[in-house]
Amino acid sequence: MANTSSRTLRLLSLLQTHRYWPGTELAERLDVSVRTLRRDIDRLRELGYPVEANRGVDGGYQLAAGAALPPLVLDDEEAVALAVGLQAAAQGGVAGIAESSVRALAKVVQVMPPRLRRRMEALRAMTVPAGWNGTGPSVDPGVLTVLAQACRDTERLEFGYTAAGGERTDRHVEPLRLVPLGRRWYLVAYDLTRHDWRSFRLDRLDRPRNTGARFRPRELPAEDAAAFVRAGLGNLPTSHAVEVLVAAPATVVRQHLGRWADVEEAGDGRCLLRMRADSLDWPAMALGSLGADFTVLSPPELLDHVHGWARTFGRATGTTDRD
């Protein structure tokens, strides 16, 4: 059995990553008796964490929003700043932190008292973001938080969705994962009406509502959620199939862009990068961020796009003649 302090931290971590834990299951995860679990729960409450208990045979515990923010070594102003910063990071262009920012935001909002939530929303509403993807569609951070919590808690969702052709429908789904891909966010979920897996663009989704119904996750017919979204984009008639030879090792390129592209060794310290995109701006930006030479193999439109950017940057630095 772990010592009391480390076990308490483990208990808090489990409560923060799951909406509701049956008491017996939580005790088994901690390898303690139900009586010891109750003492540990009381210890968390003494520290200020609002743990709710349901009595009876099917009783259990869950971490709830309280009258005050639990002691996270943060004052009110710092907590609000943290939440707003996470919202900005979730919509920003820093590779690798968008998805983790949504997970962290879901944890913070879960225990944030209403008065701090109101301050957070007011600050966000009055702040103008300066993201790198200015032409990309915006996503309400509140929607991101609701969806992230539903994915975490395996709770069914209902929402309105507008298709590319403008048709609006109501959807009832079992959410699995949120995927940031290129300039957009996607929800991968099992559609209960169509009895199949779907990916939904978050900028076309509105009014997500938790139903309170839990579900057992189904097996996704893909390597992971990101691969499922990429495969779906490949079937769109408006998407571009990008193939580029990069003068850098595959391990380096995969570290930067592996989430959004397939990368394979090409010999002599080079690699072949393949990706699908609905806009040529994203692959051009991604390739430029590598800081390595590259050769566009396809499509020809991407080569023209890169030439256009080169002329623009050349004029800005005075290295080419002005048109």
DRENPA-685371 format. One record per residue: x, z, y of N, C-alpha, C in turn; chain; residue number from 1. Coordinates in steps of 0.02 Angstrom, whole numbers, always signed. Layout:
<atoms>
((X; Z; Y); (X; Z; Y); (X; Z; Y); A; NUM) ...
</atoms>
This chain:
<atoms>
((+42; +0; -60); (+0; +0; +0); (+44; +0; +62); A; 1) ((+29; -41; +112); (+68; -44; +173); (+58; +21; +212); A; 2) ((+107; +37; +257); (+98; +97; +298); (+39; +88; +346); A; 3) ((+18; +144; +374); (-44; +144; +414); (-40; +96; +473); A; 4) ((+15; +96; +509); (+21; +54; +569); (+18; -20; +553); A; 5) ((+58; -42; +503); (+58; -113; +485); (-8; -134; +456); A; 6) ((-41; -88; +418); (-106; -104; +390); (-159; -112; +444); A; 7) ((-154; -71; +496); (-202; -76; +552); (-194; -143; +588); A; 8) ((-132; -164; +598); (-120; -228; +630); (-146; -285; +586); A; 9) ((-137; -279; +521); (-162; -330; +475); (-239; -332; +477); A; 10) ((-270; -274; +480); (-343; -270; +485); (-367; -304; +549); A; 11) ((-334; -290; +605); (-354; -320; +669); (-347; -396; +666); A; 12) ((-293; -420; +635); (-283; -492; +629); (-339; -524; +588); A; 13) ((-359; -493; +533); (-413; -520; +492); (-479; -521; +531); A; 14) ((-493; -469; +568); (-555; -466; +607); (-557; -519; +662); A; 15) ((-498; -536; +689); (-495; -585; +743); (-501; -656; +718); A; 16) ((-490; -667; +654); (-492; -736; +627); (-555; -749; +586); A; 17) ((-603; -704; +588); (-664; -713; +548); (-720; -676; +583); A; 18) ((-778; -707; +589); (-833; -674; +625); (-858; -613; +588); A; 19) ((-867; -617; +523); (-897; -562; +485); (-862; -554; +418); A; 20) ((-844; -492; +401); (-811; -478; +337); (-854; -429; +297); A; 21) ((-876; -446; +236); (-906; -395; +193); (-855; -340; +180); A; 22) ((-879; -277; +179); (-833; -221; +173); (-789; -223; +111); A; 23) ((-820; -240; +53); (-781; -241; -9); (-727; -296; -7); A; 24) ((-744; -354; +22); (-696; -408; +25); (-638; -390; +72); A; 25) ((-654; -358; +127); (-602; -339; +175); (-556; -286; +144); A; 26) ((-584; -239; +107); (-544; -188; +74); (-497; -219; +22); A; 27) ((-522; -269; -14); (-481; -303; -64); (-423; -340; -31); A; 28) ((-436; -372; +26); (-383; -409; +61); (-327; -361; +84); A; 29) ((-346; -299; +101); (-297; -250; +125); (-269; -207; +68); A; 30) ((-298; -215; +9); (-277; -176; -50); (-285; -102; -38); A; 31) ((-343; -83; -13); (-359; -12; -1); (-429; +2; -26); A; 32) ((-447; +65; -28); (-515; +84; -47); (-562; +74; +12); A; 33) ((-627; +73; -3); (-677; +67; +51); (-673; +127; +98); A; 34) ((-659; +186; +71); (-653; +245; +113); (-594; +239; +162); A; 35) ((-538; +215; +137); (-479; +204; +180); (-494; +151; +233); A; 36) ((-530; +99; +213); (-549; +48; +261); (-589; +77; +319); A; 37) ((-636; +122; +303); (-677; +152; +355); (-634; +193; +404); A; 38) ((-584; +228; +377); (-539; +265; +421); (-499; +219; +466); A; 39) ((-477; +162; +438); (-439; +113; +479); (-483; +82; +533); A; 40) ((-547; +70; +516); (-594; +44; +566); (-603; +94; +623); A; 41) ((-609; +158; +605); (-616; +210; +656); (-554; +212; +701); A; 42) ((-496; +201; +671); (-434; +202; +710); (-433; +145; +761); A; 43) ((-457; +86; +741); (-461; +30; +787); (-509; +45; +844); A; 44) ((-565; +77; +828); (-613; +95; +880); (-583; +144; +930); A; 45) ((-543; +191; +905); (-510; +239; +950); (-462; +204; +997); A; 46) ((-434; +147; +975); (-388; +108; +1016); (-425; +62; +1065); A; 47) ((-492; +60; +1060); (-531; +20; +1107); (-557; -45; +1081); A; 48) ((-547; -60; +1017); (-572; -123; +989); (-643; -115; +966); A; 49) ((-690; -156; +990); (-761; -148; +974); (-778; -177; +905); A; 50) ((-774; -137; +854); (-789; -158; +785); (-859; -136; +768); A; 51) ((-902; -184; +752); (-970; -168; +732); (-974; -163; +656); A; 52) ((-1018; -118; +631); (-1026; -108; +559); (-1099; -118; +540); A; 53) ((-1110; -152; +484); (-1176; -159; +454); (-1178; -118; +390); A; 54) ((-1226; -73; +386); (-1231; -28; +329); (-1266; -61; +270); A; 55) ((-1265; -28; +213); (-1301; -52; +155); (-1255; -85; +103); A; 56) ((-1288; -111; +50); (-1251; -141; -5); (-1210; -201; +18); A; 57) ((-1238; -241; +63); (-1204; -300; +89); (-1171; -287; +156); A; 58) ((-1155; -224; +169); (-1127; -205; +233); (-1058; -234; +245); A; 59) ((-1039; -236; +308); (-973; -262; +325); (-956; -249; +397); A; 60) ((-904; -283; +421); (-879; -271; +488); (-865; -336; +525); A; 61) ((-870; -332; +592); (-851; -388; +633); (-828; -363; +702); A; 62) ((-782; -401; +731); (-757; -385; +798); (-804; -416; +849); A; 63) ((-828; -376; +896); (-878; -400; +944); (-852; -392; +1015); A; 64) ((-887; -424; +1061); (-871; -414; +1132); (-891; -344; +1152); A; 65) ((-848; -311; +1190); (-862; -242; +1209); (-873; -235; +1284); A; 66) ((-877; -172; +1305); (-887; -159; +1376); (-822; -169; +1416); A; 67) ((-766; -168; +1381); (-701; -178; +1413); (-656; -218; +1365); A; 68) ((-608; -253; +1394); (-561; -292; +1354); (-517; -245; +1314); A; 69) ((-508; -255; +1249); (-464; -212; +1210); (-393; -213; +1238); A; 70) ((-354; -161; +1223); (-286; -157; +1252); (-240; -211; +1224); A; 71) ((-231; -264; +1263); (-186; -319; +1244); (-126; -320; +1291); A; 72) ((-113; -265; +1324); (-60; -259; +1374); (-74; -310; +1430); A; 73) ((-137; -318; +1447); (-158; -364; +1500); (-208; -328; +1545); A; 74) ((-201; -336; +1611); (-254; -311; +1654); (-307; -365; +1662); A; 75) ((-361; -352; +1700); (-416; -399; +1707); (-393; -466; +1735); A; 76) ((-351; -463; +1788); (-328; -525; +1819); (-286; -566; +1770); A; 77) ((-244; -532; +1732); (-202; -568; +1684); (-244; -598; +1628); A; 78) ((-296; -562; +1607); (-340; -588; +1554); (-376; -651; +1577); A; 79) ((-402; -651; +1639); (-435; -710; +1666); (-386; -767; +1673); A; 80) ((-326; -752; +1699); (-275; -805; +1706); (-256; -834; +1639); A; 81) ((-251; -791; +1588); (-234; -815; +1521); (-287; -862; +1495); A; 82) ((-351; -844; +1502); (-405; -886; +1477); (-407; -953; +1513); A; 83) ((-401; -952; +1580); (-402; -1015; +1618); (-342; -1058; +1599); A; 84) ((-284; -1026; +1591); (-225; -1064; +1571); (-233; -1096; +1502); A; 85) ((-263; -1060; +1456); (-276; -1089; +1390); (-325; -1147; +1394); A; 86) ((-375; -1142; +1437); (-421; -1197; +1446); (-385; -1259; +1472); A; 87) ((-341; -1249; +1520); (-303; -1305; +1548); (-257; -1335; +1495); A; 88) ((-224; -1292; +1456); (-179; -1317; +1404); (-217; -1356; +1350); A; 89) ((-279; -1334; +1336); (-319; -1368; +1286); (-336; -1439; +1306); A; 90) ((-338; -1451; +1371); (-355; -1518; +1396); (-294; -1555; +1423); A; 91) ((-236; -1524; +1419); (-176; -1554; +1448); (-142; -1601; +1400); A; 92) ((-84; -1625; +1422); (-48; -1675; +1384); (+15; -1651; +1352); A; 93) ((+25; -1585; +1345); (+85; -1559; +1313); (+76; -1562; +1238); A; 94) ((+117; -1603; +1205); (+108; -1615; +1133); (+117; -1551; +1093); A; 95) ((+71; -1540; +1046); (+79; -1486; +999); (+46; -1420; +1017); A; 96) ((+21; -1412; +1079); (-8; -1347; +1097); (-83; -1350; +1110); A; 97) ((-112; -1410; +1114); (-183; -1414; +1130); (-227; -1379; +1079); A; 98) ((-215; -1393; +1015); (-257; -1364; +963); (-246; -1289; +958); A; 99) ((-183; -1266; +961); (-169; -1195; +958); (-198; -1159; +1019); A; 100) ((-201; -1193; +1077); (-230; -1163; +1136); (-305; -1150; +1126); A; 101) ((-339; -1196; +1093); (-411; -1186; +1079); (-421; -1126; +1032); A; 102) ((-378; -1120; +981); (-384; -1063; +936); (-373; -997; +973); A; 103) ((-322; -996; +1015); (-308; -935; +1054); (-364; -920; +1102); A; 104) ((-392; -973; +1134); (-447; -963; +1181); (-507; -934; +1146); A; 105) ((-521; -957; +1085); (-579; -930; +1047); (-571; -855; +1034); A; 106) ((-509; -833; +1020); (-497; -762; +1008); (-506; -721; +1071); A; 107) ((-480; -746; +1127); (-485; -709; +1190); (-558; -704; +1213); A; 108) ((-595; -760; +1211); (-664; -760; +1234); (-708; -715; +1190); A; 109) ((-691; -710; +1126); (-732; -670; +1080); (-737; -597; +1102); A; 110) ((-684; -569; +1129); (-684; -498; +1147); (-687; -488; +1223); A; 111) ((-694; -541; +1261); (-695; -535; +1334); (-764; -512; +1357); A; 112) ((-768; -458; +1396); (-832; -434; +1422); (-863; -485; +1469); A; 113) ((-930; -483; +1477); (-965; -533; +1518); (-939; -539; +1590); A; 114) ((-921; -483; +1620); (-898; -486; +1690); (-835; -527; +1697); A; 115) ((-790; -524; +1646); (-729; -564; +1649); (-743; -637; +1632); A; 116) ((-791; -648; +1589); (-810; -718; +1573); (-837; -753; +1636); A; 117) ((-877; -716; +1675); (-904; -746; +1736); (-848; -763; +1785); A; 118) ((-799; -719; +1791); (-742; -733; +1835); (-702; -792; +1810); A; 119) ((-692; -796; +1744); (-655; -851; +1715); (-689; -918; +1729); A; 120) ((-755; -920; +1719); (-792; -983; +1730); (-793; -1002; +1804); A; 121) ((-797; -952; +1848); (-796; -967; +1920); (-729; -997; +1941); A; 122) ((-676; -967; +1916); (-609; -993; +1933); (-598; -1063; +1906); A; 123) ((-621; -1074; +1844); (-613; -1141; +1814); (-653; -1193; +1852); A; 124) ((-714; -1174; +1872); (-758; -1222; +1906); (-730; -1243; +1974); A; 125) ((-693; -1198; +2006); (-667; -1212; +2073); (-595; -1237; +2072); A; 126) ((-569; -1252; +2013); (-500; -1276; +2007); (-501; -1349; +1987); A; 127) ((-462; -1390; +2022); (-457; -1461; +2007); (-398; -1472; +1961); A; 128) ((-408; -1495; +1899); (-352; -1506; +1853); (-311; -1566; +1875); A; 129) ((-247; -1563; +1859); (-202; -1619; +1875); (-168; -1643; +1812); A; 130) ((-208; -1658; +1761); (-181; -1678; +1697); (-151; -1748; +1699); A; 131) ((-106; -1761; +1651); (-72; -1826; +1647); (-120; -1880; +1625); A; 132) ((-174; -1862; +1590); (-220; -1911; +1564); (-280; -1918; +1610); A; 133) ((-269; -1930; +1674); (-323; -1930; +1723); (-379; -1978; +1708); A; 134) ((-365; -2034; +1673); (-418; -2082; +1659); (-456; -2065; +1595); A; 135) ((-432; -2014; +1559); (-466; -1996; +1497); (-528; -1956; +1511); A; 136) ((-576; -1956; +1463); (-638; -1918; +1472); (-625; -1843; +1469); A; 137) ((-659; -1805; +1511); (-650; -1733; +1512); (-696; -1700; +1461); A; 138) ((-675; -1641; +1437); (-714; -1603; +1389); (-723; -1533; +1417); A; 139) ((-784; -1508; +1416); (-800; -1442; +1440); (-765; -1390; +1397); A; 140) ((-722; -1346; +1426); (-689; -1295; +1386); (-738; -1250; +1349); A; 141) ((-797; -1239; +1379); (-847; -1200; +1344); (-870; -1231; +1279); A; 142) ((-876; -1298; +1279); (-893; -1335; +1218); (-837; -1327; +1167); A; 143) ((-775; -1334; +1189); (-718; -1325; +1144); (-720; -1256; +1110); A; 144) ((-735; -1205; +1150); (-735; -1137; +1123); (-790; -1128; +1071); A; 145) ((-850; -1152; +1085); (-906; -1146; +1038); (-889; -1182; +973); A; 146) ((-862; -1242; +977); (-845; -1280; +917); (-789; -1247; +878); A; 147) ((-738; -1222; +913); (-682; -1189; +879); (-707; -1127; +840); A; 148) ((-751; -1088; +871); (-776; -1028; +837); (-819; -1047; +777); A; 149) ((-858; -1101; +782); (-900; -1123; +726); (-857; -1147; +668); A; 150) ((-803; -1183; +684); (-756; -1205; +631); (-724; -1145; +597); A; 151) ((-703; -1097; +637); (-671; -1037; +610); (-718; -997; +566); A; 152) ((-781; -990; +588); (-829; -948; +553); (-870; -984; +500); A; 153) ((-855; -1049; +488); (-894; -1090; +441); (-969; -1082; +453); A; 154) ((-988; -1095; +515); (-1058; -1088; +536); (-1086; -1156; +557); A; 155) ((-1144; -1173; +532); (-1175; -1238; +548); (-1192; -1244; +622); A; 156) ((-1188; -1306; +646); (-1198; -1321; +717); (-1253; -1373; +726); A; 157) ((-1286; -1370; +783); (-1330; -1423; +806); (-1308; -1445; +875); A; 158) ((-1311; -1510; +888); (-1293; -1535; +954); (-1322; -1605; +964); A; 159) ((-1323; -1626; +1027); (-1343; -1694; +1043); (-1282; -1738; +1045); A; 160) ((-1290; -1801; +1024); (-1232; -1846; +1022); (-1253; -1916; +1045); A; 161) ((-1212; -1945; +1088); (-1225; -2012; +1114); (-1175; -2061; +1083); A; 162) ((-1199; -2110; +1047); (-1156; -2159; +1014); (-1127; -2207; +1065); A; 163) ((-1079; -2248; +1042); (-1046; -2296; +1087); (-1096; -2344; +1118); A; 164) ((-1150; -2361; +1082); (-1200; -2407; +1109); (-1250; -2375; +1154); A; 165) ((-1245; -2308; +1165); (-1291; -2274; +1209); (-1348; -2239; +1175); A; 166) ((-1356; -2247; +1110); (-1411; -2214; +1073); (-1396; -2139; +1066); A; 167) ((-1445; -2097; +1083); (-1435; -2025; +1078); (-1474; -1997; +1019); A; 168) ((-1441; -1955; +980); (-1473; -1924; +922); (-1455; -1850; +920); A; 169) ((-1495; -1812; +883); (-1481; -1742; +870); (-1446; -1736; +803); A; 170) ((-1392; -1697; +800); (-1352; -1691; +740); (-1352; -1619; +715); A; 171) ((-1351; -1612; +649); (-1347; -1548; +615); (-1288; -1553; +567); A; 172) ((-1234; -1515; +580); (-1172; -1527; +543); (-1141; -1462; +518); A; 173) ((-1093; -1471; +471); (-1049; -1417; +449); (-980; -1432; +477); A; 174) ((-958; -1398; +530); (-895; -1415; +563); (-834; -1394; +522); A; 175) ((-782; -1435; +524); (-721; -1419; +487); (-662; -1406; +533); A; 176) ((-645; -1456; +575); (-586; -1450; +618); (-596; -1487; +684); A; 177) ((-560; -1464; +735); (-554; -1500; +798); (-487; -1536; +798); A; 178) ((-487; -1599; +820); (-427; -1640; +818); (-414; -1671; +887); A; 179) ((-359; -1654; +921); (-340; -1689; +982); (-300; -1751; +963); A; 180) ((-323; -1810; +983); (-290; -1872; +964); (-287; -1918; +1024); A; 181) ((-227; -1934; +1046); (-219; -1975; +1106); (-247; -1939; +1166); A; 182) ((-294; -1970; +1200); (-323; -1940; +1261); (-389; -1907; +1247); A; 183) ((-408; -1898; +1184); (-475; -1873; +1168); (-473; -1817; +1117); A; 184) ((-529; -1779; +1114); (-541; -1729; +1062); (-595; -1755; +1015); A; 185) ((-588; -1737; +951); (-637; -1756; +900); (-655; -1694; +859); A; 186) ((-718; -1693; +837); (-741; -1643; +789); (-751; -1677; +722); A; 187) ((-718; -1652; +671); (-728; -1677; +603); (-778; -1631; +569); A; 188) ((-834; -1659; +545); (-887; -1618; +517); (-926; -1658; +465); A; 189) ((-960; -1622; +421); (-1004; -1653; +372); (-1074; -1657; +402); A; 190) ((-1100; -1718; +409); (-1165; -1730; +439); (-1219; -1718; +386); A; 191) ((-1261; -1667; +396); (-1311; -1648; +347); (-1369; -1696; +344); A; 192) ((-1380; -1735; +397); (-1434; -1784; +397); (-1412; -1848; +361); A; 193) ((-1351; -1870; +374); (-1326; -1932; +345); (-1288; -1921; +280); A; 194) ((-1279; -1857; +261); (-1248; -1839; +197); (-1179; -1872; +190); A; 195) ((-1139; -1867; +242); (-1072; -1897; +240); (-1030; -1865; +295); A; 196) ((-964; -1874; +288); (-918; -1848; +338); (-917; -1894; +399); A; 197) ((-911; -1864; +458); (-909; -1900; +521); (-857; -1868; +567); A; 198) ((-832; -1908; +615); (-793; -1881; +670); (-831; -1895; +734); A; 199) ((-836; -1845; +778); (-876; -1850; +839); (-830; -1841; +899); A; 200) ((-834; -1887; +947); (-797; -1880; +1009); (-829; -1825; +1051); A; 201) ((-790; -1778; +1073); (-818; -1721; +1108); (-846; -1739; +1176); A; 202) ((-820; -1792; +1208); (-847; -1810; +1273); (-916; -1842; +1267); A; 203) ((-938; -1858; +1205); (-1005; -1885; +1194); (-1052; -1833; +1164); A; 204) ((-1028; -1772; +1157); (-1066; -1718; +1124); (-1090; -1670; +1178); A; 205) ((-1153; -1646; +1172); (-1178; -1600; +1221); (-1221; -1546; +1189); A; 206) ((-1224; -1490; +1223); (-1265; -1432; +1204); (-1255; -1410; +1131); A; 207) ((-1193; -1395; +1110); (-1184; -1370; +1042); (-1215; -1300; +1035); A; 208) ((-1249; -1289; +979); (-1284; -1226; +968); (-1268; -1200; +898); A; 209) ((-1247; -1136; +895); (-1237; -1104; +830); (-1305; -1090; +797); A; 210) ((-1310; -1104; +733); (-1374; -1093; +698); (-1375; -1025; +662); A; 211) ((-1317; -994; +654); (-1314; -931; +617); (-1310; -941; +542); A; 212) ((-1317; -1003; +517); (-1314; -1017; +445); (-1242; -1030; +424); A; 213) ((-1218; -993; +376); (-1150; -1002; +350); (-1150; -1054; +294); A; 214) ((-1092; -1082; +279); (-1087; -1132; +226); (-1020; -1127; +191); A; 215) ((-1017; -1154; +131); (-955; -1159; +94); (-923; -1226; +110); A; 216) ((-861; -1227; +136); (-829; -1291; +157); (-825; -1341; +100); A; 217) ((-840; -1404; +115); (-835; -1458; +67); (-765; -1488; +69); A; 218) ((-750; -1527; +18); (-684; -1560; +15); (-684; -1623; +58); A; 219) ((-638; -1626; +104); (-633; -1684; +149); (-599; -1742; +112); A; 220) ((-628; -1803; +115); (-598; -1861; +80); (-540; -1891; +119); A; 221) ((-491; -1849; +136); (-431; -1873; +172); (-378; -1820; +165); A; 222) ((-317; -1838; +183); (-261; -1791; +178); (-272; -1730; +222); A; 223) ((-296; -1742; +283); (-314; -1688; +328); (-361; -1716; +381); A; 224) ((-383; -1673; +427); (-432; -1695; +477); (-404; -1748; +523); A; 225) ((-340; -1742; +542); (-310; -1792; +586); (-308; -1861; +553); A; 226) ((-290; -1862; +488); (-289; -1925; +452); (-358; -1955; +447); A; 227) ((-410; -1913; +440); (-478; -1938; +436); (-498; -1972; +502); A; 228) ((-481; -1941; +558); (-498; -1970; +623); (-460; -2036; +634); A; 229) ((-395; -2037; +616); (-356; -2098; +625); (-385; -2155; +583); A; 230) ((-407; -2139; +522); (-436; -2191; +480); (-501; -2217; +510); A; 231) ((-541; -2173; +540); (-602; -2195; +572); (-590; -2239; +632); A; 232) ((-539; -2223; +671); (-522; -2264; +729); (-498; -2333; +707); A; 233) ((-466; -2336; +649); (-442; -2400; +623); (-498; -2448; +607); A; 234) ((-558; -2422; +596); (-616; -2465; +580); (-653; -2488; +642); A; 235) ((-633; -2464; +701); (-667; -2485; +762); (-643; -2554; +784); A; 236) ((-688; -2600; +801); (-667; -2667; +821); (-627; -2667; +886); A; 237) ((-634; -2615; +928); (-599; -2613; +992); (-532; -2579; +988); A; 238) ((-512; -2553; +930); (-449; -2517; +926); (-390; -2566; +917); A; 239) ((-331; -2542; +935); (-270; -2582; +931); (-227; -2556; +874); A; 240) ((-202; -2600; +831); (-154; -2582; +779); (-84; -2590; +807); A; 241) ((-50; -2534; +819); (+16; -2534; +850); (+70; -2527; +797); A; 242) ((+121; -2569; +801); (+178; -2565; +756); (+242; -2574; +798); A; 243) ((+286; -2525; +796); (+345; -2524; +839); (+405; -2502; +798); A; 244) ((+462; -2535; +810); (+526; -2516; +780); (+563; -2473; +831); A; 245) ((+577; -2410; +813); (+607; -2362; +860); (+679; -2348; +840); A; 246) ((+724; -2349; +888); (+796; -2337; +875); (+809; -2261; +875); A; 247) ((+778; -2227; +829); (+787; -2155; +821); (+768; -2136; +749); A; 248) ((+797; -2083; +722); (+780; -2063; +654); (+706; -2045; +647); A; 249) ((+680; -2056; +588); (+609; -2042; +575); (+593; -1968; +585); A; 250) ((+640; -1924; +567); (+626; -1852; +574); (+616; -1833; +647); A; 251) ((+654; -1865; +693); (+647; -1850; +764); (+581; -1876; +791); A; 252) ((+564; -1939; +774); (+502; -1969; +798); (+442; -1934; +768); A; 253) ((+447; -1915; +705); (+392; -1881; +673); (+378; -1813; +705); A; 254) ((+430; -1780; +727); (+422; -1715; +760); (+383; -1721; +825); A; 255) ((+392; -1777; +861); (+358; -1787; +925); (+288; -1819; +916); A; 256) ((+283; -1867; +871); (+221; -1907; +868); (+189; -1909; +799); A; 257) ((+215; -1870; +752); (+189; -1873; +684); (+117; -1856; +676); A; 258) ((+90; -1818; +724); (+19; -1800; +719); (-26; -1859; +733); A; 259) ((+0; -1907; +772); (-42; -1963; +793); (-22; -2030; +763); A; 260) ((+32; -2030; +724); (+57; -2094; +699); (+89; -2085; +630); A; 261) ((+94; -2140; +594); (+131; -2141; +531); (+201; -2165; +546); A; 262) ((+251; -2128; +521); (+321; -2144; +536); (+359; -2148; +470); A; 263) ((+398; -2202; +461); (+437; -2209; +400); (+507; -2235; +417); A; 264) ((+555; -2218; +375); (+625; -2239; +385); (+631; -2315; +382); A; 265) ((+675; -2341; +425); (+687; -2414; +426); (+761; -2430; +419); A; 266) ((+803; -2379; +406); (+875; -2389; +397); (+913; -2392; +462); A; 267) ((+978; -2378; +458); (+1023; -2381; +517); (+999; -2336; +573); A; 268) ((+972; -2277; +555); (+950; -2230; +606); (+888; -2250; +643); A; 269) ((+851; -2298; +616); (+789; -2322; +648); (+729; -2302; +606); A; 270) ((+670; -2310; +635); (+608; -2297; +598); (+553; -2344; +622); A; 271) ((+503; -2351; +579); (+445; -2393; +594); (+386; -2348; +609); A; 272) ((+356; -2357; +667); (+300; -2316; +689); (+236; -2358; +690); A; 273) ((+183; -2332; +659); (+118; -2366; +659); (+65; -2317; +683); A; 274) ((+20; -2341; +726); (-34; -2299; +750); (-93; -2342; +771); A; 275) ((-152; -2312; +776); (-212; -2345; +802); (-230; -2312; +868); A; 276) ((-251; -2353; +916); (-270; -2326; +981); (-324; -2370; +1012); A; 277) ((-370; -2338; +1049); (-422; -2376; +1082); (-401; -2398; +1152); A; 278) ((-341; -2376; +1173); (-314; -2396; +1237); (-239; -2404; +1230); A; 279) ((-209; -2453; +1263); (-137; -2464; +1259); (-98; -2415; +1303); A; 280) ((-132; -2381; +1348); (-98; -2332; +1390); (-67; -2276; +1348); A; 281) ((-105; -2252; +1298); (-81; -2196; +1258); (-18; -2214; +1219); A; 282) ((-15; -2268; +1179); (+48; -2283; +1144); (+106; -2296; +1191); A; 283) ((+93; -2328; +1248); (+147; -2340; +1296); (+175; -2274; +1323); A; 284) ((+131; -2228; +1340); (+152; -2162; +1363); (+190; -2124; +1308); A; 285) ((+164; -2127; +1247); (+196; -2091; +1191); (+266; -2118; +1177); A; 286) ((+273; -2185; +1177); (+338; -2215; +1164); (+387; -2199; +1220); A; 287) ((+364; -2200; +1281); (+407; -2183; +1337); (+432; -2111; +1334); A; 288) ((+391; -2066; +1306); (+410; -1996; +1303); (+465; -1983; +1251); A; 289) ((+478; -2031; +1206); (+529; -2021; +1155); (+600; -2024; +1183); A; 290) ((+610; -2062; +1237); (+676; -2069; +1265); (+722; -2110; +1221); A; 291) ((+694; -2155; +1180); (+734; -2197; +1135); (+714; -2270; +1144); A; 292) ((+762; -2315; +1130); (+746; -2386; +1133); (+696; -2404; +1079); A; 293) ((+654; -2454; +1092); (+606; -2475; +1041); (+590; -2549; +1050); A; 294) ((+565; -2579; +996); (+545; -2649; +996); (+473; -2653; +974); A; 295) ((+431; -2683; +1015); (+360; -2690; +998); (+352; -2748; +949); A; 296) ((+324; -2734; +891); (+311; -2785; +840); (+240; -2812; +846); A; 297) ((+194; -2768; +862); (+124; -2788; +872); (+87; -2729; +905); A; 298) ((+33; -2746; +941); (+7; -2813; +957); (+44; -2842; +1017); A; 299) ((+39; -2907; +1028); (+72; -2938; +1086); (+49; -2907; +1153); A; 300) ((-14; -2884; +1155); (-40; -2854; +1217); (-1; -2792; +1237); A; 301) ((+25; -2755; +1187); (+64; -2695; +1204); (+129; -2714; +1238); A; 302) ((+160; -2769; +1215); (+222; -2792; +1246); (+209; -2811; +1319); A; 303) ((+154; -2846; +1332); (+135; -2863; +1401); (+123; -2800; +1442); A; 304) ((+91; -2751; +1410); (+76; -2688; +1443); (+140; -2652; +1464); A; 305) ((+188; -2650; +1418); (+252; -2617; +1432); (+290; -2654; +1487); A; 306) ((+288; -2722; +1485); (+320; -2761; +1538); (+289; -2745; +1606); A; 307) ((+224; -2736; +1608); (+190; -2719; +1670); (+213; -2652; +1697); A; 308) ((+218; -2603; +1652); (+242; -2537; +1672); (+315; -2542; +1697); A; 309) ((+356; -2582; +1662); (+426; -2588; +1681); (+433; -2617; +1752); A; 310) ((+391; -2667; +1768); (+394; -2695; +1835); (+373; -2644; +1888); A; 311) ((+322; -2605; +1871); (+298; -2554; +1918); (+352; -2501; +1930); A; 312) ((+383; -2476; +1876); (+435; -2426; +1884); (+497; -2456; +1916); A; 313) ((+511; -2519; +1901); (+568; -2551; +1932); (+561; -2556; +2007); A; 314) ((+501; -2574; +2030); (+490; -2578; +2102); (+496; -2509; +2134); A; 315) ((+473; -2457; +2098); (+476; -2389; +2125); (+549; -2366; +2134); A; 316) ((+593; -2389; +2090); (+663; -2368; +2093); (+707; -2419; +2129); A; 317) ((+677; -2477; +2149); (+716; -2527; +2184); (+762; -2567; +2140); A; 318) ((+749; -2568; +2074); (+793; -2605; +2028); (+767; -2675; +2013); A; 319) ((+707; -2693; +2038); (+682; -2761; +2029); (+656; -2785; +2096); A; 320) ((+650; -2850; +2101); (+624; -2879; +2163); (+549; -2865; +2168); A; 321) ((+527; -2853; +2226); (+454; -2842; +2236); (+418; -2909; +2228); A; 322) ((+356; -2905; +2201); (+316; -2964; +2192); (+291; -2989; +2260); A; 323) 
</atoms>
